[in-house]
């Protein structure tokens, strides 16, 4: 079994990606897009004619750059970044590091853990020879499809400005152009060793998205599916987002669980069902959220705590993290209220669906308590469909949301808020109804968090000079680089991180409950989490772009034998006397991960004599001794095989007649002048070998 970390990702918007070679099957975990790399491109200007006359026109800079000398260009690289350094072209999109180096036609299974984890799938399904079975939960598939369609829609704005994409690699991808990029941008484009340039791809089309989704198999939580009659695959709720999951793979060779970013107590999605992961032989731990922790956690502090499972479960499922998350949302809301009170507007390009839904509820409550009548706009091509979908999927939500269903309330408040015209939903900033309805100050939710796509670009250009306005950003984006096209920037910026995984202090209690035989843990977290109560031999560490070999999870597999075959057992004790062995004839069936031996249609009479089957290689000294008992004498000549790695030998029989016995790794050959001598030699070999 082999395991490779292709990419450790970059937060909840860019989850890690792995390949596992298990039982002869190659499994790919997640296929996201690195949207943070979009920051090397210049966003689409809102008005081409006006931008031409502005100093921020990077297009004009690129047109005039042809007249500059290479020396002048290189001197520019030493200066601080400005908007003219950004690439003024239709962007390509950066896929998972190193995935392009693999032959994806050999991938058998793709398991998707969250909606953002599937945004790169259409890149794979376009590749000739790719035929892997792709599994994703129903909710994640629908939300992921909407996100892909929205991405295609937003990208069209680039195409309208720059024209049709080039059939070959664009101008900016030429090596001489990449070499002239400032180091900060060059590192994003090429990576530290320059190998990541192959990961850039032109964006897929709406037709590619449709084709991709037609090949995806959707599952409910805890629904089992069988791959190739051997692997039983099951998705378990992770709590991170609606439809997000962890994976369990059961097979005759062992059980594996894959833990992605997980939240024990969620305010919107179904909680992390960690109990379903108990008893797995191997845990692939892929939650890197602990890297955001400011404190290293020594798990030895937990050594005196009770190891009782019930108490451990209570410590994992407490509501403290959820309460802190709500306090964070409340703080964002209070900052938003302060901005609109001062006459400014608020822009929230957050990508997390669950966070958006909770923020909508909280902000309306804050506005009502402040007696402010400020419009809230949601501007996105998929907003209407996404909001409607999130209110009809109770089976994917937490218990608190389910209680609303049973009491006759909407699962989320936005349904009533839209009806009461406290929230307004529009597909685009240029929508006629939005233009008629538009009021400022206002609060706007819109994509995209990279600040390079969608309505966010237009709204930032409108409000960037207003010191009373507020931009809410996630910590996963490099704010300095993301805001570069909008400088000078007077707008206030609030960067925050949302709960996206397991806290460090809860990792060891979780493993105590799950009790795996082996845990694969990220090397990056070794210094953040120091285990004391977990057997060190059961924890292995992995690093990015390194393949590690794992031991067998089970020494043997179970085989179910039909009763009529079992009645034919004729046991034989091996000479080592440590094993009984019997010989059977039947039909081997592998179904739903179980091996079964059934009676065949041409069963022979068990009482009839069958020739013995032998294995192994005869020992030369024992063979000479056995031949001597039969009156056959000879001597041994030793040699090496053609490969030169194993010893072979030949027995030269001198009397009663000359004969040869050649013993090689692939078999034993008897050469004798008559059948009688050959039969006697065979009998001697048969006497010293095991057989049934």
Buried (B, 14 or more C-beta within 10 A) or exposed (E): BEBBBBBBBBBBBBBBBBBBBBBEBBBBBBBBBBBBBBBBBBBBBBEEEEBEEEEBBBBBBBEEBEEEEEEEBEEBBEEEBBBBBBBBBBBBBBBBBBBBEBEBEEBBBBBBBBBBBBBBBBBBBBEEEBEBBBBBBBBBBBBBBBBBBBBBBBBBBBEEBBEEBEEEEBEBBEEEBBEBBBEBBBBBBBBEEEBBBBBBBBBBBEEBBEBBBEBBEBBEBEEEBEBEEBBBBBBBBBBBBBBBBBBBBBBBBBBBBBBBBBBBBBBBBBBBBBEBBEEBBBBBBBBBBBBBBEEEBBBEEBEEBEEEBEEBBEBBBEEEBBEEBBEBBBEBBBBBBBBBEBEBBBBBBBBBBBBBBBBBBBBBEBBEEBEEEBBBBBBBBBBBBBBEBBBEBEEBBBEEBBEBBEEEEBBBBBBEBBEEEBBBBBBBBEBEEBEEBBEBBBBBBBBBBBBBBBBBBBBBBBBBEBEBBBBBBBEBBBBEBBBBBBEEBEBBBBEBEBBBBBBBBBBBBBBBBBBBBBBBBBBBBEEBBBBEBBEEEBBBEBEBEEEBEBEEBEEEEEEEBBEEBEEBEEEBEEEEEEEEEEBBBBEEEEEEBBBBBEBEEEEEEBEEEEEEEBEEBBBBEBBBEBBEEBEBEBEBEEEEEEEEEEEBBBBEBEEEEEBBBBBBEEEBEBEBEEEEBBEBBBEBBEBBBBBB
